[in-house]
Amino acid sequence: MRFHKFFASFAMSAIVTAALVVAAPTASAAAKYCYYDITVQSGQCFYRHQALQDYRAAQAGYDYIHVVNWVNFNTGGGVQIIGGATRCTLAIDNEGKKLPNLTTLRYLLPNGQAGETLDNSISSVKTYNTCVVQFFEGLNYTGAQSPWMGSTADTSVYDFYDRATSLDIT
């Protein structure tokens, strides 16, 4: 009888311990809610989507696009807002709203190290303030290119699911 109580107590302790270990936060969780200002070529990342929204509400400038590395705007994969100081225009222009190398935009890890890049990871895009975006498969606007597009829940509609390496916004 005593053995059974000990074994039952040990088994219950192991179950509780396992649950605590699984529930504990991991050190590799990324600060995956980011804003990048094309005008000043600088960005900031946050651990919570609400913190990103609060940051944007306090900043001057315009949001151009939100890119998400998950289809249907699911934020499980991370969100990158790209914006700047000037408004988008309805005409195709060269006002400096270009990103020639998406490998330089990275989500940050808690230890400050760079994590995953935006290169080949954009699955959804939402445009704002009359902006449209065009993706390119290669660096510096080379290779296959998407048509100019507005918001789309799934970039595979344009055959550009997780293929963008550079982009142009107008």
C-alpha positions as CSV (number, residue, x, y, z in Angstrom):
1,M,0.0,0.0,0.0
2,R,2.8,2.4,0.9
3,F,4.5,1.7,-2.4
4,H,1.3,2.5,-4.3
5,K,1.0,5.9,-2.5
6,F,4.6,6.7,-3.2
7,F,4.2,5.7,-6.9
8,A,1.0,7.7,-7.2
9,S,2.6,10.7,-5.6
10,F,5.6,10.4,-7.9
11,A,3.5,10.0,-11.0
12,M,1.3,13.1,-10.1
13,S,4.5,15.1,-9.4
14,A,5.9,14.2,-12.8
15,I,2.7,15.2,-14.6
16,V,2.6,18.6,-12.8
17,T,6.3,19.2,-13.6
18,A,5.8,18.3,-17.2
19,A,2.9,20.7,-17.5
20,L,5.0,23.5,-16.0
21,V,7.9,22.9,-18.3
22,V,5.6,22.9,-21.4
23,A,3.9,26.1,-20.2
24,A,7.2,28.0,-19.5
25,P,8.1,30.6,-22.1
26,T,11.0,29.8,-24.4
27,A,14.0,32.1,-24.9
28,S,13.7,31.8,-28.7
29,A,10.4,33.6,-29.0
30,A,10.9,36.4,-31.5
31,A,9.8,40.1,-31.2
32,K,7.9,39.6,-34.4
33,Y,5.7,42.8,-34.6
34,C,7.9,45.3,-36.4
35,Y,7.8,48.8,-38.0
36,Y,10.3,49.9,-40.6
37,D,10.5,53.6,-41.7
38,I,11.8,53.8,-45.3
39,T,12.6,57.5,-44.9
40,V,15.1,57.1,-42.1
41,Q,15.9,53.5,-42.8
42,S,15.4,52.4,-39.3
43,G,13.0,49.9,-37.5
44,Q,11.7,48.8,-34.2
45,C,10.2,45.5,-33.1
46,F,7.9,44.5,-30.3
47,Y,6.8,41.3,-28.6
48,R,3.0,42.2,-28.7
49,H,0.9,43.4,-31.6
50,Q,-0.7,46.0,-29.4
51,A,2.7,47.5,-28.5
52,L,3.3,47.9,-32.3
53,Q,0.0,49.6,-32.7
54,D,0.6,51.9,-29.8
55,Y,4.0,52.8,-31.2
56,R,2.5,53.6,-34.6
57,A,-0.2,55.8,-33.1
58,A,2.5,57.9,-31.5
59,Q,4.6,58.4,-34.7
60,A,4.3,60.9,-37.5
61,G,4.2,59.6,-41.1
62,Y,2.2,57.1,-43.1
63,D,1.8,53.4,-43.1
64,Y,2.4,52.1,-46.7
65,I,2.0,48.4,-46.3
66,H,1.7,45.6,-43.7
67,V,3.3,42.4,-44.8
68,V,2.7,39.2,-43.0
69,N,4.5,35.9,-43.4
70,W,1.3,34.0,-43.0
71,V,-1.7,33.7,-45.4
72,N,-4.9,35.5,-44.6
73,F,-3.1,38.1,-42.5
74,N,-2.7,35.6,-39.6
75,T,-0.2,37.2,-37.3
76,G,1.3,33.9,-36.1
77,G,4.2,34.3,-38.4
78,G,4.9,38.0,-37.7
79,V,3.9,41.4,-39.0
80,Q,6.1,44.1,-40.6
81,I,4.6,47.5,-41.2
82,I,6.6,49.6,-43.7
83,G,6.0,53.3,-43.7
84,G,7.6,56.7,-44.2
85,A,7.3,60.4,-44.2
86,T,5.5,61.0,-47.6
87,R,2.1,59.9,-48.9
88,C,1.8,57.4,-51.7
89,T,0.6,58.7,-55.0
90,L,-1.7,57.1,-57.6
91,A,1.1,57.4,-60.2
92,I,4.1,55.1,-60.3
93,D,6.9,57.2,-58.9
94,N,10.5,57.0,-57.5
95,E,10.1,58.8,-54.3
96,G,12.4,56.5,-52.3
97,K,9.8,53.9,-51.3
98,K,11.9,51.0,-52.4
99,L,13.5,48.2,-50.5
100,P,16.2,46.6,-52.8
101,N,17.1,43.8,-50.3
102,L,14.6,42.2,-48.0
103,T,17.3,40.1,-46.4
104,T,18.3,43.2,-44.4
105,L,14.9,43.4,-42.6
106,R,14.8,40.9,-39.8
107,Y,12.6,40.2,-36.8
108,L,14.6,40.5,-33.6
109,L,15.1,37.8,-31.0
110,P,14.9,38.5,-27.3
111,N,18.7,38.5,-26.9
112,G,19.0,41.2,-29.6
113,Q,20.2,38.9,-32.3
114,A,18.6,39.1,-35.7
115,G,16.1,36.4,-36.5
116,E,14.2,35.5,-39.6
117,T,14.3,38.0,-42.6
118,L,11.5,39.2,-44.8
119,D,13.2,37.6,-47.8
120,N,11.0,35.0,-49.3
121,S,8.5,35.1,-46.4
122,I,5.8,37.5,-47.4
123,S,2.5,35.6,-47.7
124,S,-0.1,38.4,-47.3
125,V,0.0,42.2,-47.9
126,K,-2.3,44.9,-46.9
127,T,-1.9,48.4,-48.4
128,Y,-2.8,51.8,-47.0
129,N,-3.2,55.4,-48.0
130,T,-3.6,54.6,-51.8
131,C,-0.3,52.7,-51.9
132,V,0.3,49.8,-54.2
133,V,3.3,47.4,-54.1
134,Q,5.3,45.4,-56.6
135,F,7.4,42.4,-55.5
136,F,10.6,41.2,-57.3
137,E,12.2,37.8,-57.0
138,G,15.7,39.1,-57.1
139,L,17.8,41.7,-55.4
140,N,17.6,45.3,-56.6
141,Y,14.3,44.8,-58.5
142,T,15.5,42.0,-60.7
143,G,14.1,38.7,-61.8
144,A,10.4,37.8,-61.9
145,Q,8.1,40.5,-60.8
146,S,4.5,40.6,-59.5
147,P,2.0,43.0,-61.0
148,W,1.3,46.2,-59.0
149,M,-1.1,45.1,-56.2
150,G,-3.2,46.4,-53.4
151,S,-4.2,44.3,-50.4
152,T,-4.3,40.6,-50.9
153,A,-4.8,37.8,-48.3
154,D,-2.6,35.4,-50.2
155,T,0.2,36.4,-52.5
156,S,0.0,33.1,-54.3
157,V,-2.9,34.6,-56.3
158,Y,-0.1,36.6,-58.1
159,D,2.2,33.6,-58.1
160,F,4.4,35.4,-55.5
161,Y,3.9,33.3,-52.3
162,D,7.0,33.7,-50.2
163,R,9.1,34.8,-53.3
164,A,9.8,38.5,-52.7
165,T,13.5,39.6,-52.3
166,S,12.9,43.3,-53.1
167,L,9.9,45.5,-53.4
168,D,8.7,48.9,-54.7
169,I,5.9,50.9,-53.2
170,T,4.1,53.8,-54.8
